[in-house]
């Protein structure tokens, strides 16, 4: 029965037409407090401060915390925690009737919760949260956006995704193609590796999550797939954070596709603060980026990235490509952030089939690459060799037998040069090409 109800709900959305873009991203009245909160985070407070607030009712902001200098995460927590604890105590004191109402800070908290019951105040004491400000990062993101926004608009249009969703990288990465998260998300669109592998090449040579061009196509495909499965763009966007299956479960359980209702009432085990706030956060970013001068003053965006793309016909040594094209390695690396560090340190070859981006105006690049391939191309890549540690073996002895230094072997395996080895431990040795053998042991 629930499955039938879900099917009917989605069918109604699809009948409305996938091209019905007007109103595709509604800003519901129930979401206004959250949108205003995130607008403050993105435009009023920089990363040297933040807001102490209730994590369910974002219209309840207890105050702003500031500090000078750069603080890491632990230092920031130590700075914020006493203030958070003081707010908790005021809420609990108000709940049990012991609060000193002559204290202006107590009166401020009471005003924020006018009419709340003792039980509601006690619950609020457990929801005091700190949100780091983002105004400086948002401004930097707006300047960076010029490099990619034309490609993003063109790609979204190609896949039938609303152009406004081009503001999503402000939320995800601040338009930094090299951005990474503590959870392991990466690139302009912050793909997790598990999701990225469904749409992108991720192997020992390439991680396309870091290629803004390719990752944008992947994001458009993912968003379009979310929409086709869920029927509304607010759900498709929320699924970008919470997962398509997670949002399908939410719709089925609540019997509605209304994003406002889901944000307010759905209490799925993984539908936490980030998922509840993903759509309001996006709406705030969209509003600010649509009128940046109003909030940040004049913004000068960087020029769109221009370049020439050539597909590599073979595995090629980086040094041969550098010299053959007359292009410095640093310029190549800036244009090809998806290539792994092992390619740049020449542990691995430039991979066959890779679309190498070259500076705009590169003359006869395709012809030169073909010539380099005939001279230096490899039919097969380097392959990694491993060594099983036996009784009595040492790091230095294994390194000497394989023609490398102890320091190189230790670094390759994340060890100290003085590390003691265990019998049965597997060490990674320098890669070789098929047909070559290491020194005999």
N, C-alpha and C positions, 0 to 999 in steps of 0.2 A: 504493500500500500504506500509506504514511504517512497519507494523507488518510483512508483507511478506518479506520485505528487511531484517529485523532483523532475521527472520527464516533462510533465505538463508545464511546470514553471519555466523550464529552459526552452520549451517549444514556443511559449508565448513570447519570450525574449527574442528568439530567432525569427519569428514571424514579423517582428517589428522591423527587421531588415538590418543586415550587417553594415550597410552603408549609411545608416541613420546617425550621422555624426553629431548633428546639433543636439545638445543635451546629453551626449554620450558620457560625459564626466561631470555629473551633477554635484553641486556644492550644497548639500542639504543643510537646513537650519540646525538640525541636531548635531551637526559636525562643526558648527561655527566656533565653539569654545576651543576645540582641539586645533582647528586651523589657525585661529588667532594665537594660540600658545606657540605653535611651531613657527609662525611668522616672527614672533618675538625671538625665539631661539636663533633663527637664521638672520635676523637683521638688527637686533638690539644689543645682544650680549656676545662678546667674542670668546675665544678659547682661553682667556685668562679669567673666566668666571662662569657662572651658570645660575639656573633657577632651582629653588627648592619648591616642590609642588606635590599635589596629590596625584597618584598615578592612575586614578580612574576618572576623576573630575578635573580636567585640565584648566578649568576656569579658576581653580583654587591654587593660587601661587603665593607661597608664604614670604618669599623675598629673594633677593639676588645676592649671590656670594661672589666676591672678587679676590684676586691675589695678584701679586707682581711676579715677574720672572717666569721661568718655565718649570712646571711641576710634572713629574711622571704620574702614572695612575695611582700608585700607592701614596705618594705625597699629597696628591689631590684629595684622596679619600680621607687622609688624616686631617686635612684642612677643613673638609666639609662636615665630617662626622659629628663634631661637637655641636654644630648649629642644627643639624638634623635631630640629634638627640634632645636638644632643648625644645624644639617644636613638638616632638613626641610627648615630652613631659607636660607641656602646656595643654595639649589635647587631653591627656589622661587626667590632669588636674581639673579641667573643665568637666570631664565626664563624671568624676567622683565628687564634684562640688568643693574641692579644696583650692581652687585657683585664686590667686590674688588679683582681683579685678581692678586694682589701682595700677597694675603694671600695664603700660601701653602695649607691650608685645602680646600680652595675654588678651587684651581687648581686641587687638588686630586679628588674632586667630579666632576669637569668638565671633567677630563680624563676618569672617569668611564662612563660618558654619552656623549662621543665624537660624535658629529653629531646629537644629539637629538634636537628636536624642542622645542620651548617654551611650547607648550601644553604637550609634553611628560615629560618635567621637572616638570611642575606643577602636573601632575598625579603621578610622582615618589615621590613628596613631601608627598603625602598621603599614600604612601606604605612603609614608613621606619619602619622596624620591628626589634625587638630584639629576638635573639634565645639564650637561656641558653646553655652553654657548658655541655657536658656529658662524657668527657674522663675518669674521675675517676669512674663514675658509669658503664661505658662500661667495664672497666678493671675488676671491681668487678663482673660484670655479666659473664665475661668469666671464672672467677674462679668458680663461682656458677654453671655454665652450666654443669660441669662434673657430677653433681648429677642426671641430668635428660636426658642428650643428647642421651644415649643409648636407653632409653625407647621411646624418641621422634622419633629417626630414625626408630626403629622397628615398631612403630605405623603408621608413615607416609607411610612406605613401604607397610604395610598391607592394607591401603586405597588407594594406587596408587597415593600418593601425592609426588612430587619431594623432595628428601632428603634435598636439599638446603633450603627448607622452614623451616627446623629446626632452622634456624637463626632468625626467626620471634620474638621469645621471647626477643631477645636483644632490639628490638624496643618497644615491648609491656610492658615488666616488668623488664628488666634487669635480667631475670631468678630468680626473687624473687617471690616465690609462695604466699607470703602474701601481695603483692603489691596491692594498691588501687589507684583510680584516683578521681579527684574532680567531675567527671561526674558520678561516681558510678560503673565504671568497676573494676573488681577484679580478682586476681590470676595471675598465670604464663602467661595465654593467654588473660587476660583482657576482660573477658566476661561481658557484661552488664547483669543485672538480667533478663530482658525480653528475650534476646537471649539465655541466659544460661538455662532457664527453658525448652527450646525446646530440650535440649540435656543432662541436668544434673539435679540432685536432689537438690532443694533449698527449704527448709522448716524450721520449728522451731528447728529441731535437727541438720541439715546438710546443708552446703553450699559447694557443690562439685566444685565450681569455684576455691576454695583454695586447692583442691587435685590435685597435678601436674599430677598424673597418669591418673585419670579419666578425668580431663580437657583436657589433651593432646588428648585423644580419641575423645572428643567432638570437639576440634579444627580441627582434621583431618577430621571428618565427615562434619563439616561446610565448610571447604575449598574444600573438594571433591564435596559437593553439589553446591558450587559456580561455580566450574569448569564445572560440568555437565550442569549447567544452562547457563553459559556465554561463554564457549568454549575456553578460554585461561587462563593460570595461572596468568599473570599480572592483568587481570580483576578479577580473583578469589581472588587474594591478595587485590586489591583495594576495592573489595566488603566486605572484612573482616572489613574494616574501614567504608566504605560508605553505606554498605548494598547491598544485592543482587538485590532488586528491584530498588534501586537508580542507580546501574550500568547498569541494563537492560534498564532503561529510557535513560541513557546517550548514550548507543550504538544505541538505536532506533532513538534518536534525531539527532545524528551526522552521522549515516549511516556507522559506522566503528567500528571494534574491536581493532584498533591500539591504544595501550596505550599512545604512544607519542602524537598522534593527540588529544586524549581525554584530556590529561593533559594540553596541550597547548591551546585548543580552547573551550572545554566545559565549560559553565558558569552557570550550574544548581545552584539553590538557596542555596543548602546545600553542594555543591561541593567546599568546601573552602580550606584553606591552608593545613590542615591536610590530607584531601582526595587527593588533587593534589600531595602531596609529599609522600604519603604512600609507593608507589612502589619504587621511588628513595631512600627513607630512608632505605627500606629493602635491596636494592642492595648495599648500602654503608655498612650496617651491615654485609651482607654476605661476602663482600670483606675483611673487617677488621678481621672478625672471622676466615676466611680461612687462613690467614697468620698473626696471632697475634704478633709473635715475631718481625716482621718487624716494627710494630707500637708501641708496648708496652713493648718489651723486653720479657724475659722468663715469661711464665704464668703457674703456677701450679694449675691445676684444682682439685676440691674436688672429692673424690671417689664417684662412683655411689651409690645411696641409695639402700641398701639391706634390706630385711625384709620378714616376714612371714605374710600371710593374713588369717584371720579366719572370717567366716560369723557368726554374732551373731544370735542365734536361738530364742532369746526373748529380751524384754526390760530388761536391766541389770543395777543395781546400779554400778556406777563407782568404789566406794570403794570396792565392792565385787570383781570386776575384778582385781583391783590393788593387793589386798591381795591374791586372788586365783592364780594369775599368778606370783606374786612376782616381778612385774614391776612398777617402780616409775611413778607417774602421769606425771611428766615433760617429761619422755621418751615417754610415750604414746601420749602426746600432740604434741611433735615434729614430730611424725610419722603420726599423724592424724589431720592435720590443717583444714580439712573440718568440723570438729565437732564444733558446736556453743559454745560460752562461757558459755551458760546456762547448757551445759552438764558438763563442767569442774568445774563449781561452784555447781554442783549437784542439780540445780533447775530442770533439766530434766534428764531422764534416758538415757543410751546408747541405741540407737534405734535398734529395731529388724530389721534384714536383712542387717545391715550395715557391710561392709567389713573392719574390724578392722585390722590395720597394727601393727605388733609387731616386736620387734628387731629380727634381723637375729639370728638363732640358738635357738629360743624359743622352749623349749623341751615340748613335749606332749601338746601343746597349745590347739589343737582342743578338746582333751579329757578333759582338765581342764575347758575350756569354757562350755562344755556340763554339767560338774558337777556343775559349778557355776549357770548355767541356771536352773538345777533341784532344787537347794537350794534357789536361790534368784530371779529367772526370773519372770517377770511380763507379764501377757497376754495383758495388755493395758498400754499405757503411762499415765503420769501425764496430767491432763487437767487443763487448766487455768480457774479460776473463776473470774467473774467481779461483781462489786458492783455499783449500781446506787445511786448517792448521793441524799439524801432527805433533806428537810428543817431542819435546826438546827444541821446537822451532821458536825463533825469535823474530821480532819485527825487522831488526837490522839484517838478519840472515836472509829472510825472504826477499827483502828489498834488494840486497846485493845480487842474489841469484837472478833477479828479474831486471837488472840494469837501471834501477832507480834509487833515489836516496831514501833513507829512512823517513825523513821529514815528508817527502812526497807521498809515500805509502800511508803514513799516519794520517795526513790531511785527507787523503781520499776516503779513509774509513772513519773519520771523525774521532781519531785517537790522538793521544799524546805520543811523541817519539819514544818516550820511556815506558810506554804501556806494556804490561805483561799479557801474553796471549793465553787463551784457553784452548785445550784440545777440542777439536770439533768446530772451532770458530771459523767463520767464512769471511775471507778478506776480498775486497774488490781490487783487482790489479789494473794497470793501465790498459786501455782498449787496444786491440790489434785488428788487422784486417784479415778476412778469411784467406787461408793459404799461408799465413805467417804463423810461426810458433814462437813461444817464449824460450828463453834459455833453458836447457834441460836442468833438472834439479839433481 
